[in-house]
Amino acid sequence: MLLVPLSGWITTSAGWRPLNWFFLFDVPRFAVSKGDAIVGISGEAHKILGYLWSMTNDDTALSLMRMALAQLDRSGRGATDTAVHLQAAIDAATGAGPMQPGELLDDEGVFPFEPLASRQ
């Protein structure tokens, strides 16, 4: 469970984008560059381990991804790359196909959290 975020952290450290934990605080980078072997290995490990983690019978991974997506939604930053990847992982784990033009979301059971507008 710890290898997935760690491998993603190593891989992302080699990129140009700033590192932060779901827009809550900055995360220090590892001293790696794109050409380092550890970056390539970490990238592949991140993909494979993430897929294997999502295929377990435990709903922990799916719950964590949904919570992370909720945090991104609350930040008001819209469809970031992170949000798009999280939604794709959730769709893959739940077997959801892409929406078709004009298709509406079913509100029941899609997102188990209370909408922000109802909290006051």
Secondary structure, 3 states (H helix, E strand, C coil): CCHHHHHHHHHHHCCCCCCECCCCCECCCCCCCCCCHHHHHHHHHHHHHHHHHHCCCCCHHHHHHHHHHHHHHHHCCCCCHHHHHHHHHHHHHHCCCCCCCCCCCCCCCCCCCCCHHHCC
